[in-house]
Amino acid sequence: MNELAQIQQQIYLVNGERVMFDDDLAKLYGVETAQLKRAVKRNIERFPSDFMFVVKNADIQHLKS
């Protein structure tokens, strides 16, 4: 499987939005999840307002099924 196909498998549909989980995105960039989150928070003005959000428990349960 090529790299693009692997990335596409890590994109999920949550409430009609295409999303990637922070741990998958961190692996893609070769950093730890906490490091990625810190970098985003430090540079939040560089990202669109909907770049990052917290997934609700109901959404997580839907993804598991």
PQR file with spaces between the fields and no chain letter, atoms N, CA, C, O and H, PARSE charges and radii, in Angstrom:
ATOM       1  N    MET     1       0.856   -1.172    0.000 -0.4000 1.5000
ATOM       2  CA   MET     1       0.000    0.000    0.000 -0.0000 2.0000
ATOM       3  C    MET     1       0.907    1.242    0.000  0.5500 1.7000
ATOM       4  O    MET     1       1.875    1.305    0.758 -0.5500 1.4000
ATOM       5  N    ASN     2       0.595    2.206   -0.835 -0.4000 1.5000
ATOM       6  CA   ASN     2       1.426    3.412   -0.900 -0.0000 2.0000
ATOM       7  C    ASN     2       1.064    4.391    0.222  0.5500 1.7000
ATOM       8  O    ASN     2       0.058    4.228    0.912 -0.5500 1.4000
ATOM       9  H    ASN     2      -0.192    2.155   -1.451  0.4000 1.0000
ATOM      10  N    GLU     3       1.907    5.401    0.381 -0.4000 1.5000
ATOM      11  CA   GLU     3       1.749    6.358    1.488 -0.0000 2.0000
ATOM      12  C    GLU     3       0.413    7.098    1.419  0.5500 1.7000
ATOM      13  O    GLU     3      -0.236    7.300    2.446 -0.5500 1.4000
ATOM      14  H    GLU     3       2.724    5.533   -0.179  0.4000 1.0000
ATOM      15  N    LEU     4       0.002    7.501    0.225 -0.4000 1.5000
ATOM      16  CA   LEU     4      -1.270    8.217    0.079 -0.0000 2.0000
ATOM      17  C    LEU     4      -2.441    7.346    0.527  0.5500 1.7000
ATOM      18  O    LEU     4      -3.344    7.829    1.210 -0.5500 1.4000
ATOM      19  H    LEU     4       0.529    7.337   -0.609  0.4000 1.0000
ATOM      20  N    ALA     5      -2.434    6.085    0.154 -0.4000 1.5000
ATOM      21  CA   ALA     5      -3.506    5.172    0.551 -0.0000 2.0000
ATOM      22  C    ALA     5      -3.529    4.983    2.065  0.5500 1.7000
ATOM      23  O    ALA     5      -4.599    4.878    2.663 -0.5500 1.4000
ATOM      24  H    ALA     5      -1.701    5.693   -0.401  0.4000 1.0000
ATOM      25  N    GLN     6      -2.344    4.940    2.687 -0.4000 1.5000
ATOM      26  CA   GLN     6      -2.278    4.798    4.137 -0.0000 2.0000
ATOM      27  C    GLN     6      -2.872    6.029    4.828  0.5500 1.7000
ATOM      28  O    GLN     6      -3.602    5.907    5.812 -0.5500 1.4000
ATOM      29  H    GLN     6      -1.474    5.025    2.201  0.4000 1.0000
ATOM      30  N    ILE     7      -2.554    7.203    4.307 -0.4000 1.5000
ATOM      31  CA   ILE     7      -3.095    8.444    4.879 -0.0000 2.0000
ATOM      32  C    ILE     7      -4.610    8.479    4.703  0.5500 1.7000
ATOM      33  O    ILE     7      -5.335    8.849    5.626 -0.5500 1.4000
ATOM      34  H    ILE     7      -1.961    7.302    3.507  0.4000 1.0000
ATOM      35  N    GLN     8      -5.083    8.099    3.532 -0.4000 1.5000
ATOM      36  CA   GLN     8      -6.526    8.123    3.271 -0.0000 2.0000
ATOM      37  C    GLN     8      -7.277    7.194    4.221  0.5500 1.7000
ATOM      38  O    GLN     8      -8.419    7.477    4.581 -0.5500 1.4000
ATOM      39  H    GLN     8      -4.493    7.798    2.783  0.4000 1.0000
ATOM      40  N    GLN     9      -6.658    6.095    4.629 -0.4000 1.5000
ATOM      41  CA   GLN     9      -7.299    5.172    5.572 -0.0000 2.0000
ATOM      42  C    GLN     9      -7.395    5.768    6.969  0.5500 1.7000
ATOM      43  O    GLN     9      -8.177    5.290    7.791 -0.5500 1.4000
ATOM      44  H    GLN     9      -5.730    5.865    4.336  0.4000 1.0000
ATOM      45  N    GLN    10      -6.615    6.799    7.250 -0.4000 1.5000
ATOM      46  CA   GLN    10      -6.622    7.419    8.564 -0.0000 2.0000
ATOM      47  C    GLN    10      -7.548    8.636    8.618  0.5500 1.7000
ATOM      48  O    GLN    10      -7.599    9.326    9.637 -0.5500 1.4000
ATOM      49  H    GLN    10      -5.979    7.188    6.583  0.4000 1.0000
ATOM      50  N    ILE    11      -8.261    8.899    7.562 -0.4000 1.5000
ATOM      51  CA   ILE    11      -9.223   10.003    7.534 -0.0000 2.0000
ATOM      52  C    ILE    11     -10.614    9.421    7.788  0.5500 1.7000
ATOM      53  O    ILE    11     -11.058    8.509    7.091 -0.5500 1.4000
ATOM      54  H    ILE    11      -8.219    8.338    6.735  0.4000 1.0000
ATOM      55  N    TYR    12     -11.281    9.961    8.787 -0.4000 1.5000
ATOM      56  CA   TYR    12     -12.592    9.465    9.196 -0.0000 2.0000
ATOM      57  C    TYR    12     -13.645   10.542    8.983  0.5500 1.7000
ATOM      58  O    TYR    12     -13.329   11.729    8.908 -0.5500 1.4000
ATOM      59  H    TYR    12     -10.920   10.702    9.353  0.4000 1.0000
ATOM      60  N    LEU    13     -14.890   10.118    8.888 -0.4000 1.5000
ATOM      61  CA   LEU    13     -16.006   11.043    8.770 -0.0000 2.0000
ATOM      62  C    LEU    13     -16.683   11.135   10.134  0.5500 1.7000
ATOM      63  O    LEU    13     -17.236   10.152   10.627 -0.5500 1.4000
ATOM      64  H    LEU    13     -15.147    9.153    8.949  0.4000 1.0000
ATOM      65  N    VAL    14     -16.637   12.325   10.742 -0.4000 1.5000
ATOM      66  CA   VAL    14     -17.247   12.555   12.054 -0.0000 2.0000
ATOM      67  C    VAL    14     -18.171   13.751   11.913  0.5500 1.7000
ATOM      68  O    VAL    14     -17.728   14.857   11.605 -0.5500 1.4000
ATOM      69  H    VAL    14     -16.188   13.124   10.342  0.4000 1.0000
ATOM      70  N    ASN    15     -19.457   13.523   12.139 -0.4000 1.5000
ATOM      71  CA   ASN    15     -20.463   14.586   12.016 -0.0000 2.0000
ATOM      72  C    ASN    15     -20.348   15.329   10.689  0.5500 1.7000
ATOM      73  O    ASN    15     -20.463   16.554   10.642 -0.5500 1.4000
ATOM      74  H    ASN    15     -19.817   12.624   12.389  0.4000 1.0000
ATOM      75  N    GLY    16     -20.123   14.588    9.627 -0.4000 1.5000
ATOM      76  CA   GLY    16     -20.062   15.181    8.297 -0.0000 2.0000
ATOM      77  C    GLY    16     -18.749   15.867    7.968  0.5500 1.7000
ATOM      78  O    GLY    16     -18.618   16.463    6.899 -0.5500 1.4000
ATOM      79  H    GLY    16     -20.030   13.593    9.666  0.4000 1.0000
ATOM      80  N    GLU    17     -17.777   15.796    8.861 -0.4000 1.5000
ATOM      81  CA   GLU    17     -16.471   16.427    8.648 -0.0000 2.0000
ATOM      82  C    GLU    17     -15.402   15.353    8.492  0.5500 1.7000
ATOM      83  O    GLU    17     -15.402   14.353    9.210 -0.5500 1.4000
ATOM      84  H    GLU    17     -17.883   15.311    9.730  0.4000 1.0000
ATOM      85  N    ARG    18     -14.500   15.569    7.558 -0.4000 1.5000
ATOM      86  CA   ARG    18     -13.362   14.658    7.404 -0.0000 2.0000
ATOM      87  C    ARG    18     -12.294   15.051    8.422  0.5500 1.7000
ATOM      88  O    ARG    18     -11.866   16.204    8.478 -0.5500 1.4000
ATOM      89  H    ARG    18     -14.499   16.381    6.975  0.4000 1.0000
ATOM      90  N    VAL    19     -11.870   14.066    9.230 -0.4000 1.5000
ATOM      91  CA   VAL    19     -10.916   14.352   10.302 -0.0000 2.0000
ATOM      92  C    VAL    19      -9.817   13.296   10.358  0.5500 1.7000
ATOM      93  O    VAL    19      -9.981   12.168    9.893 -0.5500 1.4000
ATOM      94  H    VAL    19     -12.218   13.130    9.184  0.4000 1.0000
ATOM      95  N    MET    20      -8.699   13.699   10.940 -0.4000 1.5000
ATOM      96  CA   MET    20      -7.628   12.765   11.301 -0.0000 2.0000
ATOM      97  C    MET    20      -7.411   12.913   12.796  0.5500 1.7000
ATOM      98  O    MET    20      -7.473   14.019   13.333 -0.5500 1.4000
ATOM      99  H    MET    20      -8.566   14.615   11.318  0.4000 1.0000
ATOM     100  N    PHE    21      -7.157   11.804   13.461 -0.4000 1.5000
ATOM     101  CA   PHE    21      -6.895   11.846   14.888 -0.0000 2.0000
ATOM     102  C    PHE    21      -5.483   12.345   15.147  0.5500 1.7000
ATOM     103  O    PHE    21      -4.576   12.147   14.339 -0.5500 1.4000
ATOM     104  H    PHE    21      -7.107   10.906   13.024  0.4000 1.0000
ATOM     105  N    ASP    22      -5.319   12.993   16.284 -0.4000 1.5000
ATOM     106  CA   ASP    22      -4.035   13.606   16.615 -0.0000 2.0000
ATOM     107  C    ASP    22      -2.889   12.603   16.622  0.5500 1.7000
ATOM     108  O    ASP    22      -1.784   12.927   16.187 -0.5500 1.4000
ATOM     109  H    ASP    22      -6.056   13.154   16.941  0.4000 1.0000
ATOM     110  N    ASP    23      -3.135   11.400   17.107 -0.4000 1.5000
ATOM     111  CA   ASP    23      -2.037   10.430   17.149 -0.0000 2.0000
ATOM     112  C    ASP    23      -1.621    9.989   15.747  0.5500 1.7000
ATOM     113  O    ASP    23      -0.436    9.762   15.502 -0.5500 1.4000
ATOM     114  H    ASP    23      -4.033   11.137   17.460  0.4000 1.0000
ATOM     115  N    ASP    24      -2.572    9.865   14.829 -0.4000 1.5000
ATOM     116  CA   ASP    24      -2.230    9.519   13.440 -0.0000 2.0000
ATOM     117  C    ASP    24      -1.456   10.658   12.772  0.5500 1.7000
ATOM     118  O    ASP    24      -0.488   10.422   12.050 -0.5500 1.4000
ATOM     119  H    ASP    24      -3.535   10.049   15.028  0.4000 1.0000
ATOM     120  N    LEU    25      -1.893   11.887   13.020 -0.4000 1.5000
ATOM     121  CA   LEU    25      -1.224   13.047   12.438 -0.0000 2.0000
ATOM     122  C    LEU    25       0.190   13.196   13.000  0.5500 1.7000
ATOM     123  O    LEU    25       1.118   13.530   12.263 -0.5500 1.4000
ATOM     124  H    LEU    25      -2.680   12.079   13.607  0.4000 1.0000
ATOM     125  N    ALA    26       0.357   12.951   14.294 -0.4000 1.5000
ATOM     126  CA   ALA    26       1.681   13.023   14.910 -0.0000 2.0000
ATOM     127  C    ALA    26       2.617   11.980   14.302  0.5500 1.7000
ATOM     128  O    ALA    26       3.779   12.276   14.025 -0.5500 1.4000
ATOM     129  H    ALA    26      -0.396   12.680   14.893  0.4000 1.0000
ATOM     130  N    LYS    27       2.118   10.761   14.094 -0.4000 1.5000
ATOM     131  CA   LYS    27       2.942    9.724   13.470 -0.0000 2.0000
ATOM     132  C    LYS    27       3.344   10.124   12.059  0.5500 1.7000
ATOM     133  O    LYS    27       4.474    9.880   11.636 -0.5500 1.4000
ATOM     134  H    LYS    27       1.174   10.520   14.319  0.4000 1.0000
ATOM     135  N    LEU    28       2.422   10.736   11.338 -0.4000 1.5000
ATOM     136  CA   LEU    28       2.700   11.178    9.977 -0.0000 2.0000
ATOM     137  C    LEU    28       3.866   12.168    9.955  0.5500 1.7000
ATOM     138  O    LEU    28       4.712   12.125    9.062 -0.5500 1.4000
ATOM     139  H    LEU    28       1.504   10.934   11.682  0.4000 1.0000
ATOM     140  N    TYR    29       3.898   13.060   10.950 -0.4000 1.5000
ATOM     141  CA   TYR    29       4.959   14.062   11.028 -0.0000 2.0000
ATOM     142  C    TYR    29       6.174   13.595   11.830  0.5500 1.7000
ATOM     143  O    TYR    29       7.161   14.322   11.937 -0.5500 1.4000
ATOM     144  H    TYR    29       3.210   13.094   11.675  0.4000 1.0000
ATOM     145  N    GLY    30       6.110   12.394   12.391 -0.4000 1.5000
ATOM     146  CA   GLY    30       7.251   11.846   13.111 -0.0000 2.0000
ATOM     147  C    GLY    30       7.521   12.502   14.453  0.5500 1.7000
ATOM     148  O    GLY    30       8.672   12.624   14.874 -0.5500 1.4000
ATOM     149  H    GLY    30       5.308   11.802   12.304  0.4000 1.0000
ATOM     150  N    VAL    31       6.447   12.927   15.127 -0.4000 1.5000
ATOM     151  CA   VAL    31       6.580   13.544   16.451 -0.0000 2.0000
ATOM     152  C    VAL    31       5.617   12.852   17.410  0.5500 1.7000
ATOM     153  O    VAL    31       4.741   12.094   16.991 -0.5500 1.4000
ATOM     154  H    VAL    31       5.513   12.827   14.785  0.4000 1.0000
ATOM     155  N    GLU    32       5.789   13.121   18.695 -0.4000 1.5000
ATOM     156  CA   GLU    32       4.849   12.586   19.680 -0.0000 2.0000
ATOM     157  C    GLU    32       3.580   13.431   19.673  0.5500 1.7000
ATOM     158  O    GLU    32       3.611   14.612   19.324 -0.5500 1.4000
ATOM     159  H    GLU    32       6.500   13.736   19.035  0.4000 1.0000
ATOM     160  N    THR    33       2.475   12.820   20.058 -0.4000 1.5000
ATOM     161  CA   THR    33       1.190   13.512   20.055 -0.0000 2.0000
ATOM     162  C    THR    33       1.221   14.774   20.906  0.5500 1.7000
ATOM     163  O    THR    33       0.721   15.818   20.486 -0.5500 1.4000
ATOM     164  H    THR    33       2.451   11.861   20.341  0.4000 1.0000
ATOM     165  N    ALA    34       1.801   14.687   22.094 -0.4000 1.5000
ATOM     166  CA   ALA    34       1.876   15.855   22.985 -0.0000 2.0000
ATOM     167  C    ALA    34       2.664   16.985   22.333  0.5500 1.7000
ATOM     168  O    ALA    34       2.310   18.156   22.469 -0.5500 1.4000
ATOM     169  H    ALA    34       2.207   13.839   22.435  0.4000 1.0000
ATOM     170  N    GLN    35       3.726   16.632   21.628 -0.4000 1.5000
ATOM     171  CA   GLN    35       4.544   17.640   20.943 -0.0000 2.0000
ATOM     172  C    GLN    35       3.733   18.329   19.844  0.5500 1.7000
ATOM     173  O    GLN    35       3.818   19.546   19.683 -0.5500 1.4000
ATOM     174  H    GLN    35       4.013   15.680   21.517  0.4000 1.0000
ATOM     175  N    LEU    36       2.953   17.560   19.092 -0.4000 1.5000
ATOM     176  CA   LEU    36       2.105   18.124   18.046 -0.0000 2.0000
ATOM     177  C    LEU    36       1.084   19.089   18.651  0.5500 1.7000
ATOM     178  O    LEU    36       0.895   20.193   18.140 -0.5500 1.4000
ATOM     179  H    LEU    36       2.884   16.571   19.223  0.4000 1.0000
ATOM     180  N    LYS    37       0.433   18.681   19.727 -0.4000 1.5000
ATOM     181  CA   LYS    37      -0.578   19.527   20.372 -0.0000 2.0000
ATOM     182  C    LYS    37       0.036   20.822   20.892  0.5500 1.7000
ATOM     183  O    LYS    37      -0.560   21.890   20.752 -0.5500 1.4000
ATOM     184  H    LYS    37       0.587   17.785   20.142  0.4000 1.0000
ATOM     185  N    ARG    38       1.216   20.737   21.487 -0.4000 1.5000
ATOM     186  CA   ARG    38       1.894   21.943   21.984 -0.0000 2.0000
ATOM     187  C    ARG    38       2.213   22.888   20.833  0.5500 1.7000
ATOM     188  O    ARG    38       2.026   24.099   20.948 -0.5500 1.4000
ATOM     189  H    ARG    38       1.701   19.869   21.601  0.4000 1.0000
ATOM     190  N    ALA    39       2.694   22.334   19.725 -0.4000 1.5000
ATOM     191  CA   ALA    39       3.047   23.164   18.566 -0.0000 2.0000
ATOM     192  C    ALA    39       1.814   23.867   18.004  0.5500 1.7000
ATOM     193  O    ALA    39       1.878   25.041   17.640 -0.5500 1.4000
ATOM     194  H    ALA    39       2.845   21.350   19.631  0.4000 1.0000
ATOM     195  N    VAL    40       0.704   23.157   17.935 -0.4000 1.5000
ATOM     196  CA   VAL    40      -0.531   23.770   17.438 -0.0000 2.0000
ATOM     197  C    VAL    40      -0.990   24.879   18.380  0.5500 1.7000
ATOM     198  O    VAL    40      -1.347   25.968   17.929 -0.5500 1.4000
ATOM     199  H    VAL    40       0.652   22.204   18.232  0.4000 1.0000
ATOM     200  N    LYS    41      -0.983   24.613   19.672 -0.4000 1.5000
ATOM     201  CA   LYS    41      -1.432   25.625   20.642 -0.0000 2.0000
ATOM     202  C    LYS    41      -0.541   26.862   20.621  0.5500 1.7000
ATOM     203  O    LYS    41      -1.031   27.983   20.756 -0.5500 1.4000
ATOM     204  H    LYS    41      -0.693   23.729   20.039  0.4000 1.0000
ATOM     205  N    ARG    42       0.775   26.661   20.450 -0.4000 1.5000
ATOM     206  CA   ARG    42       1.699   27.793   20.385 -0.0000 2.0000
ATOM     207  C    ARG    42       1.491   28.633   19.133  0.5500 1.7000
ATOM     208  O    ARG    42       1.767   29.833   19.133 -0.5500 1.4000
ATOM     209  H    ARG    42       1.173   25.750   20.340  0.4000 1.0000
ATOM     210  N    ASN    43       1.007   28.006   18.070 -0.4000 1.5000
ATOM     211  CA   ASN    43       0.863   28.678   16.774 -0.0000 2.0000
ATOM     212  C    ASN    43      -0.571   28.674   16.284  0.5500 1.7000
ATOM     213  O    ASN    43      -0.809   28.624   15.077 -0.5500 1.4000
ATOM     214  H    ASN    43       0.783   27.031   18.070  0.4000 1.0000
ATOM     215  N    ILE    44      -1.523   28.725   17.189 -0.4000 1.5000
ATOM     216  CA   ILE    44      -2.934   28.578   16.850 -0.0000 2.0000
ATOM     217  C    ILE    44      -3.408   29.586   15.805  0.5500 1.7000
ATOM     218  O    ILE    44      -4.319   29.293   15.030 -0.5500 1.4000
ATOM     219  H    ILE    44      -1.330   28.766   18.169  0.4000 1.0000
ATOM     220  N    GLU    45      -2.800   30.763   15.778 -0.4000 1.5000
ATOM     221  CA   GLU    45      -3.212   31.791   14.808 -0.0000 2.0000
ATOM     222  C    GLU    45      -2.903   31.376   13.369  0.5500 1.7000
ATOM     223  O    GLU    45      -3.437   31.972   12.434 -0.5500 1.4000
ATOM     224  H    GLU    45      -2.060   31.001   16.407  0.4000 1.0000
ATOM     225  N    ARG    46      -2.074   30.393   13.178 -0.4000 1.5000
ATOM     226  CA   ARG    46      -1.727   29.917   11.829 -0.0000 2.0000
ATOM     227  C    ARG    46      -2.730   28.899   11.279  0.5500 1.7000
ATOM     228  O    ARG    46      -2.656   28.518   10.111 -0.5500 1.4000
ATOM     229  H    ARG    46      -1.640   29.909   13.938  0.4000 1.0000
ATOM     230  N    PHE    47      -3.656   28.466   12.116 -0.4000 1.5000
ATOM     231  CA   PHE    47      -4.587   27.415   11.726 -0.0000 2.0000
ATOM     232  C    PHE    47      -6.007   27.959   11.625  0.5500 1.7000
ATOM     233  O    PHE    47      -6.364   28.904   12.328 -0.5500 1.4000
ATOM     234  H    PHE    47      -3.716   28.776   13.065  0.4000 1.0000
ATOM     235  N    PRO    48      -6.820   27.362   10.749 -0.5600 1.5000
ATOM     236  CA   PRO    48      -8.231   27.773   10.687  0.2800 2.0000
ATOM     237  C    PRO    48      -8.927   27.442   12.014  0.5500 1.7000
ATOM     238  O    PRO    48      -8.483   26.562   12.751 -0.5500 1.4000
ATOM     239  N    SER    49      -9.996   28.140   12.303 -0.4000 1.5000
ATOM     240  CA   SER    49     -10.680   27.980   13.594 -0.0000 2.0000
ATOM     241  C    SER    49     -11.205   26.559   13.808  0.5500 1.7000
ATOM     242  O    SER    49     -11.365   26.131   14.952 -0.5500 1.4000
ATOM     243  H    SER    49     -10.357   28.855   11.703  0.4000 1.0000
ATOM     244  N    ASP    50     -11.474   25.830   12.740 -0.4000 1.5000
ATOM     245  CA   ASP    50     -11.998   24.473   12.882 -0.0000 2.0000
ATOM     246  C    ASP    50     -10.923   23.404   12.725  0.5500 1.7000
ATOM     247  O    ASP    50     -11.241   22.233   12.514 -0.5500 1.4000
ATOM     248  H    ASP    50     -11.344   26.177   11.812  0.4000 1.0000
ATOM     249  N    PHE    51      -9.663   23.790   12.825 -0.4000 1.5000
ATOM     250  CA   PHE    51      -8.565   22.839   12.635 -0.0000 2.0000
ATOM     251  C    PHE    51      -8.564   21.746   13.687  0.5500 1.7000
ATOM     252  O    PHE    51      -8.287   20.585   13.382 -0.5500 1.4000
ATOM     253  H    PHE    51      -9.405   24.741   12.997  0.4000 1.0000
ATOM     254  N    MET    52      -8.870   22.108   14.917 -0.4000 1.5000
ATOM     255  CA   MET    52      -8.751   21.162   16.016 -0.0000 2.0000
ATOM     256  C    MET    52      -9.993   21.228   16.887  0.5500 1.7000
ATOM     257  O    MET    52     -10.467   22.316   17.214 -0.5500 1.4000
ATOM     258  H    MET    52      -9.094   23.051   15.165  0.4000 1.0000
ATOM     259  N    PHE    53     -10.519   20.076   17.264 -0.4000 1.5000
ATOM     260  CA   PHE    53     -11.661   20.021   18.162 -0.0000 2.0000
ATOM     261  C    PHE    53     -11.616   18.715   18.939  0.5500 1.7000
ATOM     262  O    PHE    53     -10.890   17.789   18.578 -0.5500 1.4000
ATOM     263  H    PHE    53     -10.134   19.192   16.998  0.4000 1.0000
ATOM     264  N    VAL    54     -12.395   18.653   20.002 -0.4000 1.5000
ATOM     265  CA   VAL    54     -12.448   17.463   20.843 -0.0000 2.0000
ATOM     266  C    VAL    54     -13.624   16.611   20.389  0.5500 1.7000
ATOM     267  O    VAL    54     -14.742   17.105   20.240 -0.5500 1.4000
ATOM     268  H    VAL    54     -12.985   19.406   20.295  0.4000 1.0000
ATOM     269  N    VAL    55     -13.364   15.334   20.172 -0.4000 1.5000
ATOM     270  CA   VAL    55     -14.414   14.399   19.756 -0.0000 2.0000
ATOM     271  C    VAL    55     -15.197   13.974   20.991  0.5500 1.7000
ATOM     272  O    VAL    55     -14.615   13.644   22.024 -0.5500 1.4000
ATOM     273  H    VAL    55     -12.456   14.933   20.293  0.4000 1.0000
ATOM     274  N    LYS    56     -16.513   13.987   20.876 -0.4000 1.5000
ATOM     275  CA   LYS    56     -17.388   13.602   21.986 -0.0000 2.0000
ATOM     276  C    LYS    56     -17.444   12.074   22.100  0.5500 1.7000
ATOM     277  O    LYS    56     -17.193   11.357   21.132 -0.5500 1.4000
ATOM     278  H    LYS    56     -16.986   14.255   20.037  0.4000 1.0000
ATOM     279  N    ASN    57     -17.776   11.596   23.295 -0.4000 1.5000
ATOM     280  CA   ASN    57     -17.854   10.146   23.527 -0.0000 2.0000
ATOM     281  C    ASN    57     -18.802    9.458   22.560  0.5500 1.7000
ATOM     282  O    ASN    57     -18.515    8.353   22.101 -0.5500 1.4000
ATOM     283  H    ASN    57     -17.980   12.179   24.082  0.4000 1.0000
ATOM     284  N    ALA    58     -19.921   10.085   22.241 -0.4000 1.5000
ATOM     285  CA   ALA    58     -20.883    9.483   21.315 -0.0000 2.0000
ATOM     286  C    ALA    58     -20.251    9.286   19.937  0.5500 1.7000
ATOM     287  O    ALA    58     -20.504    8.282   19.272 -0.5500 1.4000
ATOM     288  H    ALA    58     -20.155   10.983   22.614  0.4000 1.0000
ATOM     289  N    ASP    59     -19.431   10.244   19.515 -0.4000 1.5000
ATOM     290  CA   ASP    59     -18.753   10.122   18.226 -0.0000 2.0000
ATOM     291  C    ASP    59     -17.730    8.992   18.254  0.5500 1.7000
ATOM     292  O    ASP    59     -17.571    8.267   17.272 -0.5500 1.4000
ATOM     293  H    ASP    59     -19.226   11.060   20.056  0.4000 1.0000
ATOM     294  N    ILE    60     -17.045    8.846   19.371 -0.4000 1.5000
ATOM     295  CA   ILE    60     -16.054    7.776   19.500 -0.0000 2.0000
ATOM     296  C    ILE    60     -16.735    6.427   19.411  0.5500 1.7000
ATOM     297  O    ILE    60     -16.247    5.524   18.731 -0.5500 1.4000
ATOM     298  H    ILE    60     -17.174    9.435   20.169  0.4000 1.0000
ATOM     299  N    GLN    61     -17.861    6.284   20.095 -0.4000 1.5000
ATOM     300  CA   GLN    61     -18.601    5.009   20.059 -0.0000 2.0000
ATOM     301  C    GLN    61     -19.073    4.691   18.636  0.5500 1.7000
ATOM     302  O    GLN    61     -19.059    3.534   18.217 -0.5500 1.4000
ATOM     303  H    GLN    61     -18.258    7.017   20.647  0.4000 1.0000
ATOM     304  N    HIS    62     -19.487    5.714   17.905 -0.4000 1.5000
ATOM     305  CA   HIS    62     -19.925    5.528   16.524 -0.0000 2.0000
ATOM     306  C    HIS    62     -18.768    5.043   15.663  0.5500 1.7000
ATOM     307  O    HIS    62     -18.953    4.169   14.815 -0.5500 1.4000
ATOM     308  H    HIS    62     -19.498    6.654   18.246  0.4000 1.0000
ATOM     309  N    LEU    63     -17.583    5.595   15.869 -0.4000 1.5000
ATOM     310  CA   LEU    63     -16.415    5.188   15.088 -0.0000 2.0000
ATOM     311  C    LEU    63     -15.991    3.754   15.386  0.5500 1.7000
ATOM     312  O    LEU    63     -15.483    3.057   14.508 -0.5500 1.4000
ATOM     313  H    LEU    63     -17.433    6.305   16.558  0.4000 1.0000
ATOM     314  N    LYS    64     -16.201    3.316   16.625 -0.4000 1.5000
ATOM     315  CA   LYS    64     -15.810    1.955   17.001 -0.0000 2.0000
ATOM     316  C    LYS    64     -16.724    0.912   16.400  0.5500 1.7000
ATOM     317  O    LYS    64     -16.308   -0.231   16.207 -0.5500 1.4000
ATOM     318  H    LYS    64     -16.614    3.882   17.338  0.4000 1.0000
ATOM     319  N    SER    65     -17.961    1.275   16.098 -0.4000 1.5000
ATOM     320  CA   SER    65     -18.928    0.290   15.611 -0.0000 2.0000
ATOM     321  C    SER    65     -18.768    0.000   14.135  0.5500 1.7000
ATOM     322  O    SER    65     -19.512   -0.809   13.582 -0.5500 1.4000
ATOM     323  H    SER    65     -18.299    2.203   16.255  0.4000 1.0000
